[in-house]
Amino acid sequence: MLPEPYRLHHRADFSRTVRRGRRIGRRDLVVHAVVSTTDWTAAEGDPPGPAVRRGGPRFGLIVSKAVGTAVVRHRVARRLRHICAPLIAELPADTDIVIRALPGAAAASSAELDQQLRAALRKLSGGPS
């Protein structure tokens, strides 16, 4: 399970990551990643004041109704949170990541989703894919 300090909760954090971050699409996922700094320039929708970060990288999930029923969406979200937990130690502490599940994620195995996410993160970090 993904501990609470490693989750994105606020709409502004999701928006900032999607707008300012790099994006890469895979078959069943779209991954947005941004390295945050504490000296963000204020943009529309950003929280006021300086940013305060604690802990390591933060993950946010977007699992829309296109993925399936509520039961299917929650299952996909649980699987993605489980996949993200081991990545905490592998990513820089100031990274925010938003993962958008595409409809195919409902039928994909956890191993396939893990492979797609890791490949996307490698590509976004500039490493070999």
Number of C-alpha atoms within 10 A of each C-alpha: 12 18 10 10 14 19 19 19 14 11 13 15 20 20 15 20 23 19 13 13 20 15 20 16 15 14 14 19 21 18 23 25 25 20 15 19 13 11 10 13 10 11 10 9 11 16 14 8 11 12 12 8 14 10 10 18 24 27 26 25 20 15 23 14 12 12 19 17 12 12 9 16 21 15 13 24 21 15 18 24 18 15 19 23 15 12 16 18 10 10 15 13 17 16 18 26 26 25 23 19 25 20 18 14 24 22 12 14 12 16 11 14 23 17 13 19 24 16 17 23 21 13 14 19 14 9 10 8 11
